[in-house]
Amino acid sequence: MLLDDIGSYLAAQGIGTVNTDIFLAHEPETPENCVMIFEYPGLPSLKASASNPGSAIAEQPRIKVVVRNQSYASARTKANDIYKKLDGHGNTTINSVRYLWIEGLGTPGVLKRDESPKTLQVRHYIDC
């Protein structure tokens, strides 16, 4: 599964630990400082010429990585560290799934700041 693969990869790269400070498909109440990875609709699958329905040669899913931290600077640093680990990473296998290319879809931005004052930094990626 995509989220498991990306979570495992980021953990192996020293970003954190899955289910401790890297969370897949949900936003926990605690810890205050964490990384959350979500799937959202991707691009159409790539198909070879004259291919049959359901015979895509590659999928193009998308993920959103959200960094939550009490410090804006720390959230920004962590978001940039994740970007450096994922953007341009390609032709690799993670948990037996081949990834042709991972591309960041923009620079990190503030999703919101709340009264606590937690900051959420967000960045979107396309995976092929």
All heavy atoms as an XYZ file, in Angstrom:
986
protein
N       0.842     -1.174      0.000
C       0.000      0.000      0.000
C       0.898      1.252      0.000
O       1.927      1.288      0.657
C      -0.902      0.017      1.217
C      -1.766     -1.199      1.423
S      -3.398     -1.200      0.670
C      -4.026      0.399      0.912
N       0.451      2.243     -0.715
C       1.220      3.467     -0.899
C       1.616      4.117      0.428
O       2.784      4.450      0.643
C       0.420      4.450     -1.756
C       0.998      5.850     -1.918
C       2.328      5.797     -2.655
C       0.011      6.731     -2.664
N       0.659      4.326      1.318
C       0.979      5.007      2.578
C       1.971      4.208      3.412
O       2.887      4.782      4.013
C      -0.292      5.286      3.380
C      -1.275      6.269      2.747
C      -2.445      6.512      3.690
C      -0.611      7.572      2.377
N       1.798      2.884      3.456
C       2.746      2.042      4.185
C       4.152      2.184      3.604
O       5.131      2.285      4.349
C       2.321      0.571      4.135
C       1.021      0.315      4.859
O       0.796      0.915      5.929
O       0.222     -0.487      4.343
N       4.231      2.196      2.268
C       5.532      2.315      1.613
C       6.209      3.644      1.934
O       7.385      3.683      2.304
C       5.387      2.181      0.094
C       4.917      0.804     -0.334
O       4.981     -0.146      0.477
O       4.473      0.677     -1.492
N       5.479      4.731      1.798
C       6.063      6.051      2.043
C       6.403      6.211      3.526
O       7.460      6.737      3.880
C       5.147      7.183      1.548
C       4.902      7.040      0.036
C       5.720      8.554      1.886
C       6.159      7.096     -0.826
N       5.538      5.745      4.399
C       5.826      5.793      5.832
C       7.083      5.010      6.181
O       7.953      5.488      6.919
N       7.207      3.804      5.641
C       8.395      2.976      5.881
C       9.654      3.645      5.343
O      10.701      3.637      5.994
C       8.243      1.605      5.206
O       7.208      0.877      5.780
N       9.537      4.217      4.146
C      10.683      4.880      3.535
C      11.141      6.068      4.383
O      12.333      6.222      4.664
C      10.355      5.318      2.113
C      11.471      6.109      1.479
C      12.617      5.477      1.023
C      11.399      7.487      1.379
C      13.667      6.193      0.472
C      12.437      8.219      0.824
C      13.570      7.574      0.372
O      14.599      8.294     -0.164
N      10.195      6.911      4.801
C      10.562      8.070      5.612
C      11.153      7.646      6.962
O      12.102      8.264      7.450
C       9.364      8.998      5.806
C       8.899      9.739      4.545
C       7.654     10.559      4.846
C      10.013     10.609      3.973
N      10.620      6.587      7.543
C      11.178      6.080      8.799
C      12.616      5.600      8.585
O      13.500      5.900      9.392
C      10.305      4.956      9.352
N      12.857      4.888      7.493
C      14.206      4.400      7.192
C      15.180      5.554      6.932
O      16.383      5.401      7.153
C      14.170      3.460      5.985
N      14.645      6.692      6.503
C      15.471      7.868      6.241
C      15.680      8.739      7.482
O      16.257      9.818      7.413
C      14.843      8.716      5.125
C      14.761      8.005      3.785
C      16.134      7.630      3.271
O      17.032      8.459      3.200
N      16.320      6.367      2.929
N      15.165      8.289      8.634
C      15.392      9.000      9.880
C      14.403     10.122     10.182
O      14.632     10.925     11.083
N      13.288     10.166      9.455
C      12.292     11.224      9.671
C      11.488     10.984     10.944
O      11.071     11.917     11.611
C      11.366     11.350      8.439
C      12.164     11.808      7.213
C      10.183     12.261      8.712
C      12.805     13.189      7.350
N      11.286      9.738     11.307
C      10.501      9.417     12.495
C      10.204      7.930     12.534
O      10.838      7.134     11.836
N       9.198      7.568     13.322
C       8.791      6.179     13.489
C       7.300      6.065     13.212
O       6.504      6.828     13.783
C       9.093      5.707     14.928
O      10.488      5.909     15.192
C       8.733      4.248     15.120
N       6.937      5.122     12.345
C       5.525      4.917     12.017
C       4.766      4.552     13.290
O       5.221      3.742     14.092
C       5.358      3.837     10.920
C       3.880      3.532     10.666
C       6.044      4.278      9.627
N       3.613      5.177     13.476
C       2.709      5.008     14.619
C       3.250      5.599     15.920
O       2.646      5.407     16.973
C       2.304      3.548     14.822
C       1.479      3.037     13.672
O       0.666      3.753     13.093
N       1.700      1.784     13.304
N       4.362      6.320     15.844
C       4.876      7.058     16.994
C       4.856      8.548     16.695
O       4.280      9.328     17.445
C       6.301      6.599     17.365
O       6.266      5.210     17.690
C       6.850      7.389     18.538
N       5.491      8.940     15.574
C       5.432     10.334     15.140
C       5.272     10.468     13.622
O       5.319     11.565     13.089
C       6.617     11.146     15.663
C       7.966     10.580     15.246
O       8.015      9.533     14.572
O       8.986     11.196     15.601
N       5.048      9.350     12.942
C       4.602      9.332     11.541
C       3.290      8.571     11.530
O       3.231      7.417     11.974
C       5.616      8.629     10.611
C       6.956      9.368     10.571
C       5.028      8.501      9.198
C       8.031      8.667      9.751
N       2.233      9.218     11.028
C       0.910      8.604     11.037
C       0.355      8.533      9.622
O       0.545      9.450      8.823
C      -0.028      9.382     11.967
C       0.443      9.345     13.388
C       1.250     10.355     13.890
C       0.121      8.270     14.204
C       1.720     10.310     15.187
C       0.586      8.219     15.509
C       1.388      9.241     16.009
N      -0.310      7.432      9.338
C      -0.833      7.171      8.009
C      -2.348      7.305      7.995
O      -3.039      6.628      8.746
C      -0.432      5.757      7.564
C       1.051      5.403      7.744
C       1.313      3.954      7.350
C       1.933      6.363      6.960
N      -2.839      8.229      7.186
C      -4.278      8.404      6.934
C      -5.087      8.899      8.123
O      -6.300      8.761      8.135
C      -4.902      7.118      6.375
N      -4.431      9.459      9.125
C      -5.193     10.080     10.209
C      -4.353     11.120     10.947
O      -3.137     11.108     10.895
C      -5.773      9.038     11.168
C      -4.779      8.447     12.124
N      -3.866      7.484     11.763
C      -4.569      8.678     13.432
C      -3.139      7.152     12.807
N      -3.541      7.861     13.833
N      -5.062     12.015     11.621
C      -4.431     13.072     12.415
C      -4.708     12.791     13.893
O      -5.808     13.013     14.380
C      -4.988     14.444     12.026
C      -4.354     15.578     12.774
C      -4.836     16.946     12.324
O      -5.537     17.037     11.301
O      -4.519     17.924     13.017
N      -3.708     12.292     14.607
C      -3.927     11.973     16.016
C      -3.965     13.239     16.881
O      -3.439     14.279     16.496
C      -2.702     11.119     16.363
C      -1.637     11.662     15.475
C      -2.338     12.031     14.186
N      -4.583     13.130     18.042
C      -4.593     14.262     18.967
C      -3.205     14.512     19.540
O      -2.823     15.654     19.780
C      -5.590     14.010     20.097
C      -7.029     14.084     19.631
C      -8.010     14.013     20.793
O      -7.672     14.488     21.904
O      -9.108     13.495     20.575
N      -2.466     13.444     19.783
C      -1.086     13.546     20.263
C      -0.235     12.595     19.435
O      -0.770     11.626     18.891
C      -0.977     13.178     21.752
O      -1.423     11.839     21.941
C      -1.768     14.125     22.628
N       1.029     12.837     19.292
C       1.831     13.907     19.864
C       1.634     15.225     19.118
O       1.145     15.243     17.986
C       3.265     13.399     19.692
C       3.210     12.566     18.461
C       1.851     11.923     18.480
N       2.016     16.306     19.763
C       1.890     17.626     19.146
C       2.746     17.726     17.886
O       2.346     18.336     16.908
C       2.327     18.720     20.130
C       1.441     18.853     21.340
C       0.111     19.493     21.030
O       0.060     20.342     20.118
O      -0.867     19.151     21.694
N       3.946     17.159     17.933
C       4.890     17.239     16.829
C       4.901     15.911     16.083
O       5.334     14.889     16.637
C       6.294     17.558     17.343
C       6.315     18.834     18.175
O       5.517     19.747     17.971
N       7.226     18.902     19.122
N       4.419     15.919     14.848
C       4.334     14.671     14.096
C       4.217     14.935     12.594
O       4.052     16.074     12.162
C       3.169     13.822     14.579
S       1.543     14.556     14.312
N       4.296     13.853     11.830
C       4.124     13.864     10.380
C       2.919     12.992     10.065
O       2.778     11.896     10.609
C       5.388     13.301      9.680
C       5.168     13.158      8.188
C       6.598     14.163      9.982
N       2.056     13.488      9.191
C       0.877     12.730      8.769
C       0.898     12.615      7.249
O       1.204     13.580      6.558
C      -0.393     13.426      9.244
C      -0.470     13.529     10.765
S      -1.583     14.836     11.343
C      -0.592     16.280     11.049
N       0.579     11.433      6.751
C       0.591     11.182      5.310
C      -0.807     10.729      4.902
O      -1.359      9.798      5.486
C       1.628     10.114      4.935
C       2.998     10.459      5.527
C       1.708      9.957      3.416
C       4.017      9.341      5.427
N      -1.358     11.402      3.894
C      -2.704     11.113      3.415
C      -2.686     10.852      1.908
O      -1.936     11.490      1.179
C      -3.637     12.311      3.670
C      -3.749     12.691      5.115
C      -2.925     13.671      5.649
C      -4.673     12.076      5.938
C      -3.013     14.030      6.977
C      -4.773     12.431      7.278
C      -3.945     13.413      7.804
N      -3.544      9.941      1.450
C      -3.762      9.749      0.018
C      -4.863     10.696     -0.428
O      -5.755     11.031      0.355
C      -4.245      8.334     -0.271
C      -3.210      7.268     -0.040
C      -3.772      5.889     -0.291
O      -4.510      5.400      0.581
O      -3.468      5.321     -1.343
N      -4.798     11.117     -1.667
C      -5.918     11.816     -2.277
C      -5.922     11.501     -3.764
O      -4.957     10.932     -4.277
C      -5.917     13.311     -1.939
C      -4.834     14.155     -2.552
C      -5.095     14.932     -3.677
C      -3.574     14.222     -1.994
C      -4.116     15.739     -4.230
C      -2.589     15.025     -2.540
C      -2.873     15.778     -3.657
O      -1.902     16.580     -4.199
N      -7.011     11.803     -4.477
C      -7.124     11.368     -5.874
C      -5.922     11.781     -6.713
O      -5.455     12.915     -6.647
C      -8.398     12.051     -6.353
C      -9.215     12.232     -5.116
C      -8.203     12.523     -4.027
N      -5.444     10.827     -7.492
C      -4.286     11.051     -8.339
C      -4.680     11.349     -9.772
O      -5.828     11.689    -10.071
N      -3.714     11.196    -10.643
C      -3.915     11.405    -12.072
C      -4.347     10.092    -12.720
O      -4.183      9.020    -12.131
C      -2.611     11.913    -12.700
C      -2.095     13.239    -12.151
C      -0.727     13.551    -12.750
C      -3.069     14.356    -12.443
N      -4.857     10.157    -13.944
C      -5.250      8.914    -14.622
C      -4.057      7.964    -14.761
O      -2.910      8.396    -14.895
C      -5.724      9.385    -15.997
C      -6.100     10.814    -15.806
C      -5.168     11.340    -14.747
N      -4.348      6.672    -14.756
C      -3.318      5.658    -14.947
C      -2.726      5.775    -16.341
O      -3.385      6.219    -17.278
C      -3.914      4.261    -14.771
O      -4.409      4.111    -13.470
N      -1.476      5.369    -16.457
C      -0.823      5.349    -17.762
C      -1.112      4.011    -18.432
O      -1.018      2.965    -17.797
C       0.685      5.542    -17.602
C       1.128      6.834    -16.926
C       2.631      6.829    -16.727
C       0.704      8.031    -17.754
N      -1.451      4.069    -19.719
C      -1.799      2.860    -20.446
C      -0.958      2.767    -21.712
O      -0.591      3.775    -22.297
C      -3.277      2.873    -20.805
C      -4.179      2.893    -19.568
C      -5.621      3.170    -19.927
C      -6.497      3.253    -18.721
N      -6.213      4.357    -17.825
N      -0.660      1.546    -22.101
C       0.034      1.333    -23.371
C      -0.972      1.437    -24.496
O      -2.180      1.294    -24.290
C       0.688     -0.047    -23.370
N      -0.493      1.710    -25.698
C      -1.416      1.791    -26.833
C      -2.123      0.450    -27.004
O      -1.549     -0.614    -26.786
C      -0.663      2.174    -28.109
O       0.300      1.190    -28.410
N      -3.376      0.512    -27.368
C      -4.231     -0.666    -27.588
C      -4.373     -1.537    -26.341
O      -4.565     -2.732    -26.439
C      -3.708     -1.496    -28.766
N      -4.268     -0.934    -25.158
C      -4.417     -1.728    -23.945
C      -5.890     -1.932    -23.624
O      -6.755     -1.180    -24.043
C      -3.704     -1.054    -22.764
O      -4.298      0.189    -22.488
N      -6.157     -2.961    -22.878
C      -7.517     -3.294    -22.473
C      -7.874     -2.558    -21.185
O      -6.980     -2.164    -20.431
C      -7.640     -4.803    -22.252
C      -7.435     -5.572    -23.531
O      -7.910     -5.157    -24.586
N      -6.723     -6.679    -23.444
N      -9.160     -2.378    -20.915
C      -9.557     -1.755    -19.657
C      -8.952     -2.497    -18.461
O      -8.885     -3.727    -18.448
C     -11.087     -1.877    -19.659
C     -11.443     -1.974    -21.106
C     -10.310     -2.723    -21.747
N      -8.494     -1.738    -17.508
C      -7.925     -2.327    -16.304
C      -6.496     -2.812    -16.465
O      -5.979     -3.507    -15.598
N      -5.852     -2.472    -17.569
C      -4.481     -2.953    -17.798
C      -3.482     -1.797    -17.824
O      -2.661     -1.692    -18.729
C      -4.413     -3.762    -19.097
O      -4.775     -2.933    -20.190
N      -3.554     -0.961    -16.842
C      -2.635      0.176    -16.757
C      -1.203     -0.316    -16.577
O      -0.961     -1.325    -15.915
C      -3.020      1.068    -15.589
N      -0.262      0.417    -17.164
C       1.142      0.057    -16.980
C       1.747      0.793    -15.781
O       2.777      0.387    -15.268
C       1.969      0.307    -18.261
C       1.911      1.782    -18.686
C       1.522     -0.613    -19.368
C       2.862      2.139    -19.791
N       1.101      1.876    -15.359
C       1.566      2.607    -14.173
C       0.423      3.440    -13.606
O      -0.378      3.990    -14.353
C       2.743      3.510    -14.518
N       0.366      3.493    -12.280
C      -0.606      4.353    -11.613
C       0.088      5.664    -11.249
O       1.312      5.718    -11.152
C      -1.137      3.675    -10.362
C      -1.933      2.422    -10.653
C      -2.431      1.753     -9.380
O      -2.008      2.143     -8.280
O      -3.245      0.831     -9.507
N      -0.702      6.713    -11.022
C      -0.155      8.007    -10.630
C      -0.902      8.537     -9.408
O      -1.606      9.533     -9.483
C      -0.256      8.998    -11.788
C       0.539      8.580    -13.011
C       0.534      9.659    -14.063
O       1.392     10.528    -14.053
N      -0.436      9.613    -14.958
N      -0.741      7.860     -8.265
C      -1.434      8.317     -7.061
C      -0.795      9.593     -6.530
O       0.315      9.959     -6.911
C      -1.238      7.162     -6.089
C       0.052      6.552     -6.512
C       0.093      6.700     -8.010
N      -1.506     10.258     -5.637
C      -0.977     11.449     -4.975
C      -1.070     11.280     -3.471
O      -1.978     10.629     -2.968
C      -1.756     12.698     -5.386
C      -1.451     13.131     -6.789
C      -2.111     14.453     -7.090
N      -1.742     14.901     -8.419
C      -2.109     16.061     -8.935
N      -2.855     16.891     -8.229
N      -1.733     16.406    -10.133
N      -0.117     11.904     -2.798
C      -0.149     11.927     -1.339
C       0.032     13.360     -0.868
O       0.556     14.204     -1.593
C       0.941     11.029     -0.708
C       2.340     11.481     -1.127
C       0.692      9.572     -1.008
C       3.464     10.810     -0.362
N      -0.432     13.592      0.335
C      -0.230     14.877      0.998
C       0.525     14.571      2.281
O       0.102     13.715      3.067
C      -1.568     15.543      1.294
C      -1.455     16.805      2.118
C      -2.766     17.550      2.254
C      -3.850     16.728      2.858
N      -5.100     17.472      3.097
N       1.638     15.258      2.489
C       2.410     15.103      3.719
C       2.191     16.358      4.549
O       2.421     17.472      4.077
C       3.907     14.902      3.417
C       4.709     14.840      4.714
C       4.130     13.643      2.586
N       1.730     16.171      5.773
C       1.457     17.285      6.683
C       2.382     17.151      7.882
O       2.475     16.085      8.488
C      -0.022     17.279      7.146
C      -0.283     18.417      8.116
C      -0.966     17.342      5.952
N       3.081     18.227      8.202
C       3.958     18.264      9.367
C       3.321     19.184     10.398
O       3.030     20.336     10.110
C       5.363     18.785      8.989
C       6.240     18.897     10.225
C       6.009     17.897      7.939
N       3.101     18.650     11.599
C       2.527     19.451     12.685
C       3.595     19.640     13.752
O       4.254     18.684     14.158
C       1.312     18.726     13.281
C       0.645     19.516     14.397
C      -0.613     18.847     14.869
N      -0.307     17.617     15.602
C      -1.209     16.668     15.862
N      -2.448     16.782     15.438
N      -0.860     15.599     16.534
N       3.753     20.877     14.178
C       4.744     21.172     15.206
C       4.343     22.434     15.941
O       3.724     23.323     15.363
C       6.132     21.334     14.567
C       7.242     21.173     15.571
O       7.399     21.991     16.462
N       8.013     20.105     15.419
N       4.727     22.527     17.209
C       4.448     23.734     17.986
C       5.306     24.902     17.514
O       4.958     26.040     17.755
C       4.672     23.473     19.469
C       3.653     22.512     20.041
C       3.920     22.204     21.489
O       5.053     21.937     21.876
N       2.873     22.239     22.284
N       6.397     24.616     16.837
C       7.297     25.647     16.338
C       7.181     25.744     14.820
O       7.361     24.751     14.115
C       8.736     25.304     16.722
O       9.665     25.991     15.913
N       6.902     26.944     14.320
C       6.839     27.149     12.874
C       8.161     26.753     12.222
O       8.185     26.054     11.213
C       6.519     28.607     12.540
C       6.640     28.904     11.061
C       5.575     28.651     10.213
C       7.819     29.391     10.518
C       5.683     28.880      8.851
C       7.943     29.620      9.161
C       6.875     29.369      8.330
O       6.986     29.584      6.990
N       9.278     27.194     12.803
C      10.589     26.908     12.225
C      10.858     25.403     12.167
O      11.376     24.888     11.174
C      11.690     27.617     13.009
N      10.494     24.690     13.223
C      10.702     23.239     13.246
C       9.820     22.537     12.225
O      10.248     21.588     11.561
C      10.435     22.680     14.642
O      11.388     23.186     15.553
N       8.569     22.994     12.094
C       7.665     22.411     11.094
C       8.221     22.634      9.697
O       8.216     21.723      8.852
C       6.275     23.020     11.226
N       8.690     23.826      9.435
C       9.248     24.156      8.117
C      10.496     23.322      7.821
O      10.661     22.801      6.725
C       9.568     25.653      8.067
C      10.149     26.155      6.787
C       9.089     26.219      5.729
N       9.676     26.674      4.483
C       9.019     27.330      3.570
N       7.759     27.613      3.742
N       9.598     27.688      2.461
N      11.366     23.175      8.803
C      12.586     22.377      8.628
C      12.242     20.924      8.327
O      12.807     20.313      7.416
C      13.488     22.481      9.872
O      13.880     23.842     10.034
C      14.712     21.599      9.750
N      11.311     20.352      9.087
C      10.912     18.951      8.878
C      10.272     18.783      7.505
O      10.569     17.813      6.794
C       9.956     18.502      9.977
C       9.454     17.080      9.850
C      10.453     16.049     10.271
C      10.470     15.921     11.757
N      11.216     14.728     12.211
N       9.424     19.714      7.085
C       8.797     19.644      5.764
C       9.864     19.671      4.669
O       9.780     18.921      3.685
C       7.802     20.784      5.585
N      10.861     20.516      4.832
C      11.942     20.582      3.846
C      12.790     19.315      3.855
O      13.229     18.857      2.796
C      12.804     21.814      4.068
C      12.135     23.069      3.572
O      11.325     23.041      2.642
N      12.445     24.191      4.188
N      13.036     18.743      5.031
C      13.780     17.479      5.107
C      13.037     16.373      4.360
O      13.648     15.592      3.618
C      13.986     17.050      6.559
C      14.975     17.928      7.310
O      15.697     18.724      6.656
O      15.012     17.830      8.551
N      11.725     16.307      4.542
C      10.920     15.300      3.852
C      10.961     15.536      2.350
O      11.108     14.598      1.558
C       9.480     15.300      4.396
C       9.477     14.796      5.844
C       8.557     14.458      3.512
C       8.186     15.016      6.581
N      10.862     16.789      1.953
C      10.933     17.132      0.529
C      12.239     16.623     -0.081
O      12.256     16.012     -1.151
C      10.806     18.637      0.355
C      10.901     19.085     -1.079
C       9.826     18.922     -1.948
C      12.062     19.666     -1.571
C       9.907     19.334     -3.271
C      12.149     20.079     -2.887
C      11.072     19.905     -3.732
O      11.164     20.303     -5.032
N      13.345     16.838      0.606
C      14.647     16.398      0.096
C      14.731     14.882     -0.018
O      15.444     14.359     -0.876
C      15.768     16.922      0.989
C      15.958     18.419      0.892
C      16.986     18.906      1.897
C      17.046     20.421      1.924
N      17.922     20.901      3.005
N      14.027     14.169      0.853
C      14.039     12.702      0.811
C      13.154     12.151     -0.305
O      13.432     11.091     -0.858
C      13.564     12.115      2.142
C      14.336     12.548      3.354
C      15.714     11.976      3.390
C      16.401     12.350      4.701
N      17.824     12.111      4.665
N      12.060     12.857     -0.640
C      11.097     12.322     -1.600
C      11.225     12.898     -3.011
O      11.165     12.146     -3.986
C       9.662     12.557     -1.109
C       9.220     11.776      0.111
C       7.797     12.173      0.505
C       9.301     10.274     -0.140
N      11.383     14.196     -3.148
C      11.350     14.820     -4.473
C      12.499     14.317     -5.344
O      13.664     14.370     -4.952
C      11.435     16.342     -4.355
C      11.293     17.021     -5.707
O      10.277     16.789     -6.383
O      12.219     17.764     -6.093
N      12.157     13.822     -6.520
C      13.150     13.333     -7.458
C      13.647     11.932     -7.165
O      14.525     11.420     -7.850
N      13.064     11.304     -6.159
C      13.443      9.928     -5.830
C      12.764      9.022     -6.850
O      11.560      9.084     -7.042
C      12.990      9.592     -4.406
C      13.531      8.307     -3.904
N      14.867      8.111     -3.643
C      12.922      7.138     -3.621
C      15.049      6.878     -3.212
N      13.883      6.275     -3.188
N      13.529      8.198     -7.525
C      12.905      7.373     -8.546
C      13.634      6.082     -8.824
O      14.722      5.834     -8.311
N      12.961      5.282     -9.628
C      13.453      3.971    -10.034
C      13.938      3.185     -8.829
O      15.085      2.746     -8.757
C      14.541      4.096    -11.092
C      14.718      2.792    -11.844
O      13.826      1.959    -11.877
N      15.883      2.620    -12.443
N      13.041      3.035     -7.873
C      13.380      2.362     -6.624
C      12.246      1.430     -6.221
O      11.117      1.587     -6.675
C      13.645      3.402     -5.512
O      14.203      2.740     -4.394
C      12.388      4.132     -5.100
N      12.553      0.486     -5.384
C      11.546     -0.443     -4.867
C      11.439     -0.234     -3.365
O      12.454     -0.219     -2.655
C      11.924     -1.899     -5.178
O      12.010     -2.048     -6.598
C      10.888     -2.867     -4.642
N      10.211     -0.047     -2.896
C       9.930      0.106     -1.471
C       8.893     -0.949     -1.115
O       7.803     -0.972     -1.712
C       9.392      1.506     -1.134
C      10.352      2.595     -1.634
C       9.137      1.635      0.364
C       9.771      3.999     -1.543
N       9.212     -1.833     -0.186
C       8.291     -2.902      0.222
C       7.757     -3.689     -0.972
O       6.569     -3.953     -1.070
C       7.127     -2.356      1.046
C       7.570     -1.751      2.349
O       8.627     -2.089      2.865
N       6.786     -0.838      2.889
N       8.603     -4.020     -1.903
C       8.315     -4.816     -3.104
C       7.461     -4.100     -4.159
O       6.985     -4.718     -5.101
C       7.698     -6.179     -2.753
O       6.360     -6.064     -2.355
N       7.254     -2.795     -4.022
C       6.536     -2.003     -5.035
C       7.553     -1.116     -5.745
O       8.317     -0.403     -5.090
C       5.419     -1.139     -4.403
C       4.757     -0.258     -5.445
C       4.400     -2.030     -3.719
N       7.544     -1.149     -7.073
C       8.477     -0.327     -7.845
C       7.889      1.066     -8.039
O       6.764      1.211     -8.519
C       8.751     -0.963     -9.201
C       9.766     -0.169    -10.000
C      10.183     -0.895    -11.242
N      11.067     -0.049    -12.018
C      10.997      0.084    -13.318
N      10.103     -0.596    -14.006
N      11.823      0.876    -13.948
N       8.660      2.080     -7.691
C       8.280      3.475     -7.879
C       9.180      4.060     -8.961
O      10.401      4.070     -8.824
C       8.414      4.270     -6.572
C       7.354      3.880     -5.568
C       7.541      2.804     -4.719
C       6.142      4.562     -5.527
C       6.545      2.429     -3.822
C       5.147      4.190     -4.634
C       5.360      3.118     -3.790
O       4.379      2.751     -2.919
N       8.562      4.526    -10.033
C       9.323      5.093    -11.139
C       9.819      6.492    -10.807
O      10.925      6.869    -11.190
C       8.472      5.129    -12.412
C       7.952      3.778    -12.897
C       7.050      3.964    -14.101
C       9.116      2.844    -13.216
N       8.989      7.275    -10.098
C       9.344      8.673     -9.843
C       8.460      9.224     -8.744
O       7.264      8.975     -8.710
C       9.151      9.484    -11.119
C       9.676     10.878    -11.047
C       8.937     12.025    -10.977
C      11.035     11.292    -11.048
N       9.760     13.114    -10.931
C      11.065     12.695    -10.982
C      12.255     10.610    -11.101
C      12.242     13.426    -10.950
C      13.424     11.340    -11.076
C      13.403     12.736    -11.016
N       9.037      9.997     -7.848
C       8.273     10.735     -6.840
C       8.630     12.200     -7.021
O       9.807     12.557     -7.065
C       8.608     10.271     -5.411
C       8.309      8.780     -5.252
C       7.835     11.108     -4.383
C       8.760      8.191     -3.920
N       7.611     13.022     -7.143
C       7.837     14.436     -7.435
C       7.033     15.324     -6.505
O       5.833     15.119     -6.318
C       7.433     14.720     -8.876
C       7.654     16.144     -9.310
C       7.336     16.344    -10.785
O       6.768     15.455    -11.427
O       7.674     17.415    -11.281
N       7.693     16.301     -5.908
C       6.996     17.300     -5.110
C       6.211     18.231     -6.019
O       6.680     18.601     -7.087
N       5.019     18.600     -5.604
C       4.157     19.452     -6.427
C       4.138     20.892     -5.950
O       3.175     21.601     -6.150
C       2.727     18.897     -6.466
C       2.578     17.524     -7.091
C       1.127     17.076     -7.034
C       3.087     17.513     -8.521
N       5.187     21.339     -5.324
C       5.257     22.728     -4.871
C       6.016     22.833     -3.570
O       6.396     21.851     -2.958
N       6.216     24.065     -3.165
C       6.933     24.317     -1.923
C       5.996     24.163     -0.734
O       4.779     24.249     -0.891
C       7.517     25.739     -1.935
O       6.450     26.664     -2.104
C       8.523     25.903     -3.064
N       6.542     23.965      0.464
C       5.655     23.807      1.625
C       4.951     25.113      1.939
O       5.469     26.195      1.673
C       6.597     23.399      2.752
C       7.931     23.877      2.356
C       7.949     23.880      0.855
N       3.787     24.987      2.482
C       3.029     26.157      2.880
C       2.285     25.882      4.164
O       2.085     24.734      4.546
N       1.889     26.931      4.828
C       1.146     26.780      6.071
C      -0.295     26.415      5.747
O      -0.979     27.140      5.028
C       1.194     28.073      6.913
C       0.322     27.941      8.152
C       2.627     28.399      7.293
N      -0.741     25.285      6.249
C      -2.121     24.860      6.086
C      -3.000     25.619      7.073
O      -4.035     26.154      6.711
C      -2.238     23.354      6.298
C      -3.602     22.721      6.129
C      -4.104     22.906      4.704
C      -3.545     21.240      6.470
N      -2.543     25.664      8.326
C      -3.253     26.451      9.346
C      -2.391     26.550     10.586
O      -1.475     25.774     10.788
C      -4.609     25.824      9.687
C      -4.518     24.512     10.434
C      -5.891     23.970     10.787
C      -5.759     22.642     11.528
N      -7.043     22.110     11.932
N      -2.715     27.518     11.397
C      -2.144     27.638     12.737
C      -3.329     27.690     13.683
O      -4.300     28.378     13.429
C      -1.306     28.907     12.866
C      -0.064     28.877     11.981
C       0.784     30.071     12.196
N       1.691     29.758     13.298
C       2.788     30.451     13.557
N       3.095     31.502     12.843
N       3.567     30.097     14.546
N      -3.247     26.948     14.765
C      -4.370     26.971     15.689
C      -3.997     27.669     16.985
O      -2.899     28.179     17.138
C      -4.954     25.574     15.903
C      -4.001     24.627     16.602
O      -3.032     25.086     17.228
O      -4.232     23.415     16.530
N      -4.927     27.687     17.920
C      -4.750     28.450     19.147
C      -3.712     27.855     20.093
O      -3.326     28.492     21.058
C      -6.109     28.590     19.863
C      -6.716     27.300     20.368
C      -7.390     26.453     19.292
O      -7.612     26.948     18.171
O      -7.683     25.281     19.568
N      -3.180     26.684     19.811
C      -2.305     26.029     20.786
C      -0.844     26.486     20.904
O      -0.291     26.239     21.951
C      -2.362     24.536     20.612
O      -2.089     24.144     19.342
N      -0.118     27.037     20.072
C      -0.209     27.414     18.669
C       0.527     26.430     17.758
O       1.673     26.641     17.399
C       0.465     28.772     18.623
C       1.553     28.636     19.650
C       1.018     27.694     20.695
N      -0.099     25.348     17.381
C       0.510     24.393     16.464
C       0.500     24.957     15.045
O      -0.405     25.680     14.659
C      -0.253     23.073     16.475
C      -0.137     22.318     17.781
C      -0.918     21.052     17.741
C      -2.378     21.372     17.863
N      -3.225     20.294     18.260
N       1.499     24.608     14.285
C       1.579     24.986     12.882
C       1.529     23.724     12.040
O       2.178     22.728     12.366
C       2.905     25.720     12.588
O       2.949     26.910     13.364
C       3.027     26.073     11.120
N       0.760     23.764     10.964
C       0.710     22.650     10.027
C       1.347     23.082      8.718
O       0.863     24.009      8.062
C      -0.737     22.201      9.777
C      -1.485     21.652     10.980
C      -2.922     21.332     10.593
C      -0.809     20.411     11.519
N       2.427     22.436      8.336
C       3.080     22.647      7.046
C       2.618     21.524      6.127
O       2.531     20.373      6.543
C       4.601     22.568      7.183
C       5.217     23.713      7.908
C       5.401     24.909      6.997
O       5.599     24.789      5.809
N       5.319     26.082      7.586
N       2.338     21.842      4.884
C       1.836     20.816      3.981
C       2.601     20.853      2.667
O       3.029     21.901      2.213
C       0.319     20.994      3.754
C       0.014     22.289      3.032
C      -0.269     19.817      2.990
N       2.747     19.683      2.077
C       3.348     19.560      0.748
C       2.696     18.367      0.061
O       2.430     17.355      0.697
C       4.853     19.332      0.861
C       5.533     19.432     -0.500
C       7.001     19.187     -0.403
N       7.712     20.170      0.363
C       8.481     21.117     -0.138
N       8.613     21.233     -1.426
N       9.141     21.936      0.637
N       2.466     18.492     -1.227
C       1.813     17.446     -2.010
C       2.834     16.767     -2.920
O       3.747     17.424     -3.415
C       0.690     18.040     -2.862
C      -0.367     18.686     -2.043
N      -1.487     18.024     -1.626
C      -0.464     19.929     -1.528
C      -2.239     18.846     -0.914
N      -1.635     20.006     -0.830
N       2.623     15.484     -3.173
C       3.509     14.701     -4.029
C       2.698     13.853     -4.989
O       1.603     13.421     -4.673
C       4.395     13.743     -3.205
C       5.314     14.447     -2.272
C       4.906     14.812     -0.997
C       6.595     14.799     -2.690
C       5.753     15.473     -0.140
C       7.456     15.472     -1.819
C       7.027     15.799     -0.556
O       7.864     16.469      0.290
N       3.276     13.616     -6.146
C       2.723     12.638     -7.074
C       3.709     11.479     -7.133
O       4.911     11.690     -7.190
C       2.478     13.245     -8.470
C       1.845     12.220     -9.388
C       3.749     13.804     -9.077
C       1.384     12.801    -10.704
N       3.194     10.283     -7.061
C       4.020      9.074     -7.141
C       3.671      8.323     -8.400
O       2.492      8.170     -8.722
C       3.755      8.143     -5.954
C       4.091      8.789     -4.632
O       5.176      9.362     -4.551
O       3.265      8.721     -3.719
N       4.653      7.862     -9.109
C       4.416      7.052    -10.302
C       5.103      5.719    -10.122
O       6.171      5.638     -9.624
C       4.972      7.729    -11.538
S       4.187      9.280    -11.938
